[in-house]
Amino acid sequence: MSTELRIIPITGIGEIQPDADLGALIYEALQQQQLTLQTGDVLVVTQKIVSKAERRLVNLNNIEPSEFAKTFAERNEKDARHVEVVLRESKRIARMDRGVIISETYHGFICANAGVDESNVEGGEFLTLLPADSDVSARIIRTRLQQLHNEEQAIDIAVIVSDTWGRAWRNGQVNMAIGVAGMEALADYRGKHDAYGYELRASVIAVADELSSAAELVMGKVDQVPVALIRGYRYIPAEGTVNTLTRDSATDMFR
């Protein structure tokens, strides 16, 4: 297990333009801070800059809301165009109450407003959508960083794409993983024994979520720090996928 973690905010990345090479931008920012990637490093990258680079933006001026969206928006003092985008990004609506839409996205995530967000986007008429496949996004960034580090010397690192989500049973929001590359998203302790000899039967830890939440402590919500480097965590190397974090419908008592 890890004995000490270091979490470093990566600054100087700036505003992300469509089709930006995120791997190169992150690598340049690391160099500016005189940081050299090491085997075992984990990079946590916010969804917002991934969505911007991948052109996952919607101009509200181009959205014609449905009558259903208009009715919901009028009752809850919402922008009907924003509601319409949320509905379009939803595979299934789990609940609509008190102005909040809880939906299942096409990725299989269950979250507020299908992950559609308007914060930190220049101009008030644009929304960001979740990446089409955040695992692929994480793999692309990871591969690019590995290439730039040293083409002759392989380096084993992991990349997590994170987003801020609410929680069903607690107040406050936390960062959670929506894309993973280079590591197992879960640490399975079932079958192992604790210090008292008790066999663990249900201990499966969402380490990708925990690393995302830890990274958010140095990112902040208003400081424009979209990337954090976590050093010292001993993850399980693997191709990785966020799908392992999504509870299937058969075992989900709240779906």
C-alpha positions, -999 to +999 in steps of 0.1 A: +000+000+000+011+036-005+027+053+025+027+089+014+010+108-014+020+141-031-006+160-050+007+188-073-015+213-091-004+217-127-008+254-137-002+275-168-023+253-192-046+283-201-078+283-221-084+252-242-092+256-279-111+230-300-089+202-312-061+211-287-034+185-281-041+180-244-012+156-239+012+181-253-002+210-233+000+191-201+035+180-208+046+216-215+030+227-183+049+200-164+082+212-179+074+248-169+070+236-133+103+216-137+084+183-132+095+151-149+071+123-152+079+092-132+067+056-134+037+053-111+025+089-116-013+095-119-026+125-139-061+137-130-076+158-158-109+176-155-137+168-179-142+204-189-109+208-208-114+173-224-148+183-236-135+216-250-107+200-268-131+173-283-156+199-294-182+187-270-198+221-269-234+232-277-244+267-287-278+274-270-287+298-298-290+267-321-313+248-298-351+246-303-366+233-271-395+208-272-428+216-255-419+192-227-387+211-221-405+244-222-431+233-196-405+220-172-384+251-176-413+274-170-423+256-138-388+257-124-375+290-138-349+273-160-337+280-195-358+257-218-329+254-242-306+241-214-334+216-204-337+204-239-299+197-242-301+177-209-330+157-223-311+150-255-281+138-236-302+114-214-308+078-222-333+076-194-348+100-169-346+087-133-363+116-116-374+152-123-382+171-091-376+206-077-359+218-108-334+189-109-332+163-136-315+130-125-308+110-156-289+080-170-265+091-198-257+071-228-224+062-211-243+045-183-237+072-157-265+083-134-260+120-125-276+154-124-285+170-157-268+143-177-234+159-170-243+190-190-226+221-176-224+258-182-197+268-158-162+279-170-172+283-206-166+317-222-199+334-230-232+325-214-247+308-245-225+276-245-228+243-226-203+216-223-213+179-227-195+149-213-169+134-236-183+108-260-160+081-244-139+093-215-119+061-213-107+068-249-100+104-240-078+092-210-060+067-232-052+093-258-037+117-232-018+089-216-003+077-249+007+112-259+024+119-225+043+086-228+055+095-263+067+130-253+084+117-222+109+096-240+103+075-271+131+051-262+122+046-225+088+034-217+071+050-187+041+035-169+017+062-158-021+064-154-046+091-164-080+098-149-107+121-164-127+135-136-160+154-132-178+169-102-209+151-091-234+152-062-240+123-039-273+106-031-269+104+007-246+134+016-244+171+010-217+186-010-201+175-043-169+155-050-148+148-080-153+113-094-137+094-123-155+093-156-126+079-176-096+058-167-064+046-185-034+027-173-048+015-140-076-005-124-104+018-112-112-005-083-090-022-056-105-055-046-097-067-011-121-095-010-105-127+002-077-109+020-075-108+058-073-077+080-050-072+110-073-094+132-075-123+107-110-115+095-115-123+059-128-093+039-159-102+019-172-069+006-143-044+005-139-031-030-125+004-030-132+029-058-096+042-059-101+061-092-129+081-075-108+086-044-078+099-064-101+122-083-115+137-051-080+141-037-069+159-068-098+184-066-084+197-033-055+214-053-076+222-084-104+242-067-135+253-086-124+288-095-086+286-097-084+274-133-062+244-124-075+216-147-049+190-140-032+175-109-003+151-106-006+125-079+027+109-069+031+080-045+000+059-050+006+023-059-021+016-084-027-017-101-014-013-137-041-023-163-057-009-195-084+004-172-120+014-178-146+034-158-172+008-166-161-012-136-173+017-113-208+017-127-232-005-107-253-027-130-290-025-129-294-059-113-276-048-081-287-012-081-315-008-055-321+028-065-324+026-103 
